[in-house]
Amino acid sequence: MKKRSTLIVTGLIILSAIPFSLNILINMFFDDLDTEIYEKKKARVEQRRQIEKMFPELDTTDPLRPQVVIENKTEDKQ
């Protein structure tokens, strides 16, 4: 009887440790994933800033369709 209760207690301890260990593993995975997403987003923002410095006439509010604003400097000279 003592051996059986020892096995039951050991099994309960192992079963109760599984959610904690899974929680730790999931948190580690998402921490790495969040860091990776942050680094990609940071690189895109930096690239966009460099493009805006190189081409100040670009309208980068819509990154899929940048619009070039060209000033009309043609005036009638009389």
C-alpha positions, 0 to 999 in steps of 0.5 A: 500500500505504501508503494502504491501511494508513493507512485500516486504522489510521484505521478501527481507531482510529475503531472502538476509539473507538466503545465509549468514546464510547458508554460516556460517553453511557450514563453521562451518561444514567444519571447524569441518570436517577439524579438524577431518580429521587433527586429524586422519591424525596426529594420523596415522603419530604418530602411524607410527613413533612409529612403525618405532622406534620399528621396524627400519628394516621395510620399511614403504614407502608403508604402505599397504605392509611393507617390512622387510629388513634382512641383511645376516650375514652368512659368510663362516668361514674357 
